[in-house]
Amino acid sequence: MKMYESKEIRNIALLGHGGAGKTTLCEAMFYKTGQSSRLGKVENGTTVSDFEPEEIKRRFSIRTSLVPIEWKGYKLNILDTPGYFDFIGGVREAMSVADSALIVLKASSGVEVGTEKAWEYATKADIPKMLFITEMDAPNLDIEKILEECHAKFGTSIAPVQVPWYEGEKCVGYVHVLKMLGRRLENGKMVDCPIPQALKEKIEPIHTMILEAVAETDEVLMEKYFAEEEISVDEIETAYKKGVISKQIVPVLCGSSLTGMGIAILMDSMISLFPSPEEAAHSIATDEVTGEEVEVGCNGNEKVSLFVFKTLVDPFIGKLSLFKVMTGKVKTDNVLIHNRSGETERLAHLYVLSGKEQQEVPSLCAGDIGAVAKLKNPITGDTLSEKGFGKVYKSIEFPEGVVKKAIFPNGKGDEEKMSQCLYKLMAEDQTFNVDYNKETHETIISAIGEQQIDVIVSMLKNKFKVEVSLQNPTTPYRETIKSKANVRGKHKKQSGGHGQYGDVVMEFEPSGDLELPFVFEEKVFGGAVPKQYFPAVEKGLEESVQKGVLAGYPVVGVKAILLDGSYHPVDSSEMAFKMATTLAFKEGIIKANPVILEPIARVEITIPETYTGDIMGDMKKRRGRMMGMEIKSKMQVILAEMPLSELYTYATDVRSMTQGRGEVKYEFERYEEAPSDIQNKVIQARA
């Protein structure tokens, strides 16, 4: 692959609903340029960008893939992203380095939830957008209806570049509205031809709409438009690009990935309308000296700086770090500073990736995307730079995984192997997390959704040969008391020689503070229990609160007062008083009306307003309590409290109820007494 200058590069995120045809479109571009001798198919597992065994098996993208498309002296770095929300981590990675976004719609489906989400992602990233309507070769399609739907959802910035040309029910070509040029499919090739009069009349309003849109970007053109003077094609294209880069215009193109119709003009349009890295918006970084945020433009004459946006674990090479060259020109054997650790890194080999294929290159210009292997401690979101660059790029914000499962290896002795493999998968996917719960002795995995967890389990089995089982995590219940009890605990043992003697009178009552296991106080008069044994009593309490009397859960919120007792000058010891305290604790807690406490979480549910009723009804079934509501960015945000035991798969359920539009966040708030039926279930389960 030849080396490309910054002005010859376009970095484009391919976005859209799951199954809209992003990977097939990427394949069609790859094939059209002659980089592939055959058109791969998703159903056959032969596409360039879906190469993981799980992607081939499931027939959809799980991770973002990089596919460089070489066309007419330009390089289009296509970042093919997953469409299903469980794999949003890949979308966030792509958006961190993309300078523009191509949103794919399937003509037969129109604007779907994933299309709306893709629009949101690109708008939030503040990058230019383009829509591509695929499957235009299907019969009985109403392009005008799709455009109206786009206008209704996304506003007046929508401006079609092409209009399909139908004869009967069959799409035979299209009209390029900017150039007012007809293109027809004949013998498998697109050829220029005159536009039929009937079609000319139909597209005249669209051409007028484009003239109005471009006139708004330039005062001279505005004057020409109102004076009804002719605006040249070159003037239209220049103003149109200006409107696209300023986000005032969103071009709409159409075609067919299977027949190749419209693919060439799509690539031409991405080159002519999308910004090069030099023209794109500046990146945000933090100055290491002042701590202030600064803007950094793509400049090939600056010191070298790279941003690591993705990590892959290759079975042969090891960890492969995908990066964007933010400034300078990176070369093999460059020595860069790892801004997080301060270590130096020598870039022994540079690669350009094309799906799973790796091609070694000597250098890469500013704005280009490449990969490097065997960095010391690479993490997605890191900055590598030459000494003296002095800035760190803003890291990627990944959503936190809120679907949780406890994971156990099926094979005896596979615990360590399972753990190592999980951490490898965690390095590749920043929305996936692994945590060990010391209290329950369970390994807990967190992910965006159950589909993501299903993929992880399958990868463990097929890629790493580790079979596992899943279950809901053990809920960390607590036990406490509701009333007062006064008890005596006596430990007396005689077995020849020195015996053991400890005797305590204690009072147990609620402390009112559920964040502390216990509060110890002594009110002993007259030396009934010598002071030297007070620490032993406290140690006995410390051990006793680890396991409650109802279901063996840790005890919290107890005040223990040492009132009285007795001792033996020879047989008493710290151990004897610790044992006496343990006896007193067990009896005292039983007498002081013990109860089970359940963890309550604060939950934030973000949904379109139309689903509020469904969510509220479901919340009541889960024993949730609404705490408030507010509107944020046209979305309804419900603030609630809900038992943690109801939340392990709640995010998946909310997405199901809202057709993928709902999001859930939650965090532990406090403990409170569980209803009696729940307490009974918990006690029976632990019997």
Residue pairs with C-beta under 8 A, 6 or more apart in sequence:
1 68
1 70
1 352
1 359
1 361
2 70
3 361
3 362
3 363
3 364
3 365
4 74
4 75
4 365
4 368
5 300
5 365
6 276
6 277
6 278
6 298
6 300
6 365
6 366
6 367
6 368
7 276
7 278
8 73
8 74
8 75
8 276
9 74
9 75
9 77
9 276
9 277
9 365
9 367
9 368
10 74
10 75
10 76
10 77
10 99
10 100
10 270
10 271
10 274
10 275
10 276
11 77
11 79
11 97
11 98
11 99
11 100
11 277
11 280
11 324
11 367
11 369
12 76
12 77
12 78
12 79
12 98
12 99
12 100
12 101
12 102
12 270
12 274
13 79
13 81
13 91
13 94
13 95
13 98
13 100
13 101
13 102
13 122
13 127
14 22
14 25
14 26
14 78
14 79
14 80
14 81
14 102
14 104
15 22
15 81
15 83
15 91
15 101
15 102
15 103
15 104
15 118
15 121
15 122
16 22
16 83
16 103
16 104
16 105
16 114
16 115
16 118
17 83
17 105
17 106
17 109
17 112
17 113
17 114
17 115
17 117
17 118
18 60
18 82
18 83
18 84
18 114
19 60
19 83
19 106
20 83
20 104
20 105
20 106
20 109
20 112
20 114
20 115
20 134
21 104
21 106
21 134
21 135
21 257
22 61
22 80
22 81
22 83
22 104
23 42
23 47
23 49
23 50
23 61
23 80
24 41
24 42
24 47
24 134
24 257
24 258
25 104
25 132
25 134
25 257
25 263
26 47
26 48
26 49
26 67
26 78
26 80
27 36
27 39
27 40
27 41
27 47
27 48
27 49
27 257
28 39
28 257
28 258
28 260
28 263
29 67
29 69
29 71
29 76
29 78
29 263
29 266
29 267
30 36
30 40
30 48
30 67
30 69
31 38
31 39
31 40
31 260
32 260
32 263
32 264
32 267
33 69
33 70
33 71
33 267
35 69
35 70
35 354
36 48
38 46
39 258
40 46
40 47
40 48
41 47
42 50
42 59
42 60
43 59
45 55
45 56
45 57
45 59
47 355
48 65
48 67
48 354
48 355
49 61
49 65
49 67
49 78
49 80
49 355
50 56
50 60
50 61
50 65
50 80
51 65
51 355
51 356
52 62
52 63
53 462
53 463
54 62
54 455
54 458
54 459
54 462
55 61
55 62
55 63
57 458
58 455
60 82
60 83
60 84
61 80
61 81
61 82
61 83
61 87
61 90
62 82
62 87
62 90
62 455
63 82
63 87
63 90
63 428
63 429
64 79
64 80
64 81
64 82
64 90
64 91
64 93
64 94
64 310
65 79
65 80
65 355
66 77
66 78
66 79
66 80
66 322
66 353
66 354
66 355
66 369
67 77
67 78
67 80
67 354
67 355
68 75
68 76
68 77
68 78
68 352
68 353
68 354
68 369
69 75
69 76
69 77
69 78
69 267
70 76
71 267
71 268
71 271
72 267
72 268
72 271
74 271
75 368
76 267
76 270
76 271
77 368
77 369
79 94
79 97
79 98
81 90
81 91
81 94
82 88
82 90
82 91
83 114
84 114
84 451
85 114
85 117
85 448
85 449
85 655
85 660
86 447
86 448
86 449
86 450
86 451
86 452
87 448
87 452
88 399
88 431
88 448
89 398
89 399
89 429
89 430
89 431
89 432
89 448
91 121
92 396
92 397
92 398
92 399
92 430
93 309
93 310
93 380
93 396
93 430
94 309
95 101
95 121
95 122
95 125
95 127
96 307
96 309
96 396
97 307
97 309
97 324
97 369
98 125
98 127
99 127
99 128
99 274
99 275
99 276
99 277
99 280
99 281
99 367
100 127
100 128
100 129
100 130
100 270
100 274
100 275
100 280
101 118
101 121
101 122
101 125
101 127
101 128
101 129
101 130
102 129
102 130
102 131
102 132
102 270
103 115
103 118
103 119
103 122
103 129
103 130
103 131
103 132
104 131
104 132
104 134
105 111
105 112
105 115
105 131
105 132
105 133
105 134
105 146
105 150
106 112
106 133
106 134
106 135
107 133
107 134
107 135
107 136
107 138
107 141
107 143
107 146
107 254
108 135
108 138
108 141
110 145
110 146
110 149
111 146
111 149
111 150
111 153
113 659
113 660
113 661
114 660
115 153
116 153
116 661
117 660
119 129
119 153
119 154
122 129
123 129
126 247
126 281
127 280
127 281
128 244
128 245
128 247
128 250
128 273
128 274
128 275
129 247
129 250
130 244
130 250
130 251
130 252
130 253
130 269
130 270
130 273
130 274
131 150
131 158
131 250
131 251
131 252
131 253
132 252
132 253
132 254
132 255
132 266
133 143
133 146
133 252
133 253
133 254
133 255
134 254
134 255
134 256
134 257
135 141
135 256
135 257
136 143
136 164
136 171
136 174
136 254
136 255
136 256
136 261
136 262
137 171
137 256
137 258
137 259
137 261
138 171
139 169
139 170
140 169
141 164
141 171
143 163
143 164
143 254
147 158
147 160
147 252
150 158
150 252
151 158
154 250
157 213
157 247
157 248
157 249
157 250
158 250
158 252
159 209
159 210
159 213
159 240
159 243
159 249
159 250
159 251
159 252
160 177
160 206
160 210
160 251
160 252
160 253
161 176
161 177
161 178
161 251
161 252
161 253
161 265
161 269
162 174
162 175
162 176
162 177
162 252
162 253
162 254
162 255
162 262
162 265
163 174
163 175
163 177
163 199
163 202
163 203
163 206
163 254
164 171
164 173
164 174
164 254
165 171
165 172
165 173
165 174
165 175
165 182
165 183
165 184
165 196
165 199
166 172
171 256
171 261
172 184
172 185
173 182
173 183
173 184
173 185
173 190
173 193
173 261
174 183
174 254
174 255
174 261
174 262
175 181
175 182
175 183
175 195
175 199
175 203
176 182
176 183
176 265
177 203
177 206
177 207
177 210
178 210
178 233
178 236
178 237
178 240
179 233
180 195
180 207
181 192
181 195
182 192
182 193
182 194
182 195
182 196
182 199
183 190
183 191
183 192
183 193
183 265
184 190
184 191
184 193
185 259
185 261
188 259
188 260
190 260
190 261
190 264
195 203
210 236
210 240
211 225
211 231
211 236
212 225
213 240
213 243
213 248
213 249
214 221
214 231
214 235
214 236
214 239
214 240
214 243
214 249
215 221
215 222
215 224
215 225
215 231
215 239
216 222
216 243
216 248
217 239
217 240
217 242
217 243
217 246
217 248
217 249
218 239
218 242
221 231
221 235
221 239
224 230
224 231
225 231
237 272
240 249
240 251
240 273
241 272
241 273
243 249
244 250
244 251
244 273
244 274
245 273
245 274
245 275
245 279
251 269
251 273
253 262
253 265
253 266
253 269
254 262
255 261
255 262
255 263
255 265
255 266
256 262
257 263
276 367
277 298
277 366
277 367
277 368
278 297
278 298
278 299
278 366
278 367
280 298
280 367
282 295
282 296
282 297
283 295
283 296
283 297
283 298
283 307
283 326
283 393
283 394
284 293
284 294
284 295
284 296
284 393
284 394
285 293
285 294
285 295
285 296
285 383
285 391
285 392
285 393
285 394
286 292
286 293
286 294
286 391
286 392
286 394
287 293
287 294
287 390
287 391
288 339
288 390
288 391
288 392
289 390
293 394
294 391
296 305
296 326
296 327
296 391
296 393
298 326
298 327
298 366
298 367
299 327
299 328
299 366
300 327
300 328
300 329
300 365
300 366
301 328
302 327
302 328
302 366
302 389
303 327
303 328
303 385
303 386
303 388
303 389
304 325
304 327
304 328
304 329
304 330
304 334
304 336
304 385
304 386
304 389
305 325
305 326
305 327
305 328
305 383
305 384
305 385
305 386
305 389
305 391
305 393
306 323
306 324
306 325
306 326
306 330
306 336
306 383
306 384
306 385
307 323
307 324
307 326
307 382
307 383
307 393
308 321
308 322
308 323
308 378
308 379
308 380
308 381
308 382
308 383
308 384
309 322
309 323
309 324
309 380
309 381
309 396
310 321
310 322
310 380
311 319
311 320
311 321
311 322
311 378
311 379
311 380
311 427
311 428
312 319
312 320
312 322
312 371
312 428
313 319
313 320
313 424
313 425
313 427
313 428
314 320
314 373
317 358
317 373
317 374
318 373
318 374
319 373
319 374
319 375
319 378
319 427
320 351
320 358
320 371
320 372
320 373
321 371
321 372
321 373
321 375
321 378
321 382
322 353
322 369
322 370
322 371
323 369
323 370
323 371
323 372
323 384
324 367
324 368
324 369
325 364
325 365
325 366
325 367
325 368
325 369
325 370
326 366
326 393
327 366
327 389
328 366
328 386
329 363
329 364
329 365
329 366
330 347
330 350
330 363
330 364
330 370
331 347
331 350
331 362
331 363
332 347
332 348
332 349
332 350
332 362
332 363
333 346
333 347
333 348
334 346
334 347
334 386
335 344
335 345
335 346
335 347
336 344
336 345
336 347
336 384
336 385
336 386
337 343
337 344
337 345
337 384
337 385
337 386
337 387
337 389
338 344
338 345
338 375
338 376
338 377
338 382
338 384
339 382
339 383
339 384
339 385
339 392
340 379
340 382
340 383
341 376
341 377
343 376
343 377
345 375
345 376
345 384
347 372
348 373
348 374
349 360
349 372
349 373
350 360
350 361
350 362
350 363
350 364
350 370
350 371
350 372
351 358
351 359
351 360
351 361
351 370
351 371
351 372
351 373
352 358
352 359
352 361
352 364
352 369
352 370
352 371
353 359
353 370
353 371
358 371
361 370
364 370
375 384
379 427
380 396
380 430
381 395
381 396
381 430
382 395
383 391
383 392
383 393
385 391
396 430
398 430
398 431
399 431
399 448
399 663
400 431
400 433
400 446
400 665
401 431
401 432
401 433
401 445
401 446
401 447
401 448
401 452
402 446
402 448
402 647
402 650
402 651
402 664
402 665
402 666
403 446
403 447
403 448
403 449
403 450
403 452
403 453
403 648
403 649
403 651
403 652
404 444
404 445
404 446
404 472
404 473
404 648
405 444
405 445
405 453
405 470
405 471
405 472
405 473
405 648
406 440
406 442
406 443
406 444
406 470
406 471
406 472
406 473
406 474
407 418
407 422
407 443
407 444
407 445
407 457
407 468
407 469
407 470
408 442
408 443
408 468
408 469
408 470
408 471
409 415
409 417
409 418
409 466
409 467
409 468
410 467
410 468
410 469
411 466
411 467
414 466
417 464
417 466
418 443
418 460
418 466
418 468
419 434
419 443
421 460
421 463
421 464
421 466
422 434
422 443
422 445
422 456
422 460
423 434
424 464
425 432
425 456
425 459
425 460
426 432
426 433
426 434
429 452
431 447
431 448
431 452
432 445
432 446
432 447
432 452
432 456
433 445
433 446
433 447
434 443
434 444
434 445
434 446
435 443
435 444
435 445
435 446
436 442
436 443
436 444
437 443
437 444
437 473
437 474
437 476
439 476
439 554
440 473
440 474
440 476
442 473
442 474
444 473
445 453
445 456
447 453
447 456
448 651
449 651
449 652
449 655
450 649
450 652
453 470
457 468
457 470
460 466
460 467
460 468
461 467
461 468
472 645
472 648
472 649
473 648
475 598
475 599
475 644
475 645
476 553
476 599
476 644
477 551
477 553
477 596
477 597
477 598
477 599
477 674
477 682
478 514
478 548
478 553
478 554
478 555
478 556
478 596
478 597
478 599
478 671
479 548
479 549
479 550
479 551
479 553
479 554
479 555
479 556
479 589
479 594
479 595
479 596
479 597
480 510
480 514
480 555
480 556
480 557
480 558
480 594
480 595
480 597
480 671
481 508
481 509
481 510
481 557
481 558
481 589
481 592
481 593
481 594
481 595
482 510
482 592
482 593
482 594
482 595
482 673
483 509
483 510
483 592
483 593
484 507
484 508
484 509
484 592
485 507
485 508
485 509
485 587
485 588
485 589
485 591
485 592
486 505
486 506
486 507
486 563
486 588
487 505
487 506
487 508
487 584
487 587
487 588
487 591
488 503
488 504
488 505
488 506
488 584
489 502
489 503
489 504
489 506
489 580
489 581
489 582
489 583
489 584
489 585
489 587
490 502
490 503
490 504
490 580
490 583
491 500
491 501
491 502
491 503
491 576
491 577
491 579
491 580
491 583
492 499
492 500
492 501
492 502
492 503
493 499
493 500
493 501
493 576
494 571
498 570
498 571
499 568
499 570
499 571
500 571
500 573
500 575
500 576
500 579
501 567
501 568
501 571
501 572
501 576
502 533
502 536
502 565
502 567
502 572
502 573
502 575
502 576
502 577
502 578
502 579
502 580
502 581
503 529
503 565
503 566
503 567
503 580
504 529
504 537
504 562
504 564
504 565
504 577
504 580
504 581
504 584
505 562
505 563
505 564
505 565
505 584
506 560
506 561
506 562
506 563
506 581
506 584
506 585
506 588
507 560
507 561
507 563
507 588
508 558
508 559
508 560
508 561
508 585
508 588
508 589
508 591
508 592
509 558
509 559
509 561
509 592
510 557
510 558
510 559
511 518
511 519
511 557
511 558
511 559
512 557
513 519
513 557
514 556
514 557
514 597
514 670
514 671
515 556
516 556
516 557
517 542
517 545
517 554
517 555
517 556
517 557
517 558
518 541
518 542
518 545
518 555
518 556
518 558
518 559
518 560
519 558
519 559
519 560
520 537
520 538
520 541
520 560
520 562
521 559
521 560
521 561
521 562
522 529
522 534
522 537
522 561
522 562
523 561
523 562
523 563
524 562
524 563
524 564
524 565
525 564
528 564
528 565
528 566
528 567
529 537
529 562
529 564
529 565
529 566
529 567
529 577
530 567
530 572
532 574
533 567
533 572
533 574
533 577
534 562
535 574
536 574
536 575
536 577
536 578
536 581
537 562
537 577
537 578
537 581
539 574
539 578
539 581
540 577
540 578
540 579
540 580
540 581
540 582
540 585
541 560
541 581
541 585
543 578
543 582
544 555
544 581
544 582
544 585
544 586
545 554
545 555
545 556
545 558
545 585
546 554
546 555
547 553
547 554
547 555
548 554
548 555
548 589
548 594
549 586
549 589
549 590
549 594
550 594
550 595
550 596
550 679
550 683
551 596
551 682
551 683
551 685
551 686
552 686
553 596
553 686
555 589
556 597
556 671
558 589
560 585
560 588
565 580
567 577
595 673
595 674
595 679
596 673
596 674
596 678
596 679
596 682
596 683
597 671
597 672
597 673
597 674
598 643
598 644
598 645
598 671
598 672
598 673
598 674
598 678
599 643
599 644
599 645
599 668
599 670
599 671
600 641
600 642
600 643
600 644
600 668
600 669
600 670
600 671
600 672
601 641
601 642
601 643
601 644
601 647
601 666
601 667
601 668
601 669
602 627
602 639
602 640
602 641
602 666
602 667
602 668
602 669
603 624
603 638
603 639
603 640
603 641
603 642
603 647
603 650
603 664
603 665
603 666
604 637
604 638
604 639
604 664
604 665
604 666
605 615
605 637
605 638
605 640
605 654
605 662
605 663
605 664
606 632
606 635
606 636
606 637
606 638
606 662
606 663
606 664
607 615
607 635
607 636
607 638
607 654
607 658
607 661
607 662
607 663
608 635
608 636
608 658
608 661
608 662
609 635
609 636
611 636
611 657
611 658
611 661
611 662
612 636
612 638
614 657
614 658
615 638
615 654
615 657
615 658
615 662
616 626
616 638
618 653
618 657
619 626
619 638
619 640
619 642
622 642
622 643
622 646
622 650
623 642
623 643
623 646
623 675
624 640
624 641
624 642
624 643
624 646
625 640
625 641
625 642
626 638
626 639
626 640
627 639
627 640
627 641
628 638
628 639
629 636
629 637
629 638
629 639
630 637
630 639
631 637
641 669
642 650
642 666
643 674
643 678
644 668
647 664
647 666
650 664
650 666
651 663
651 664
654 662
654 663
654 664
655 661
655 662
655 663
674 682
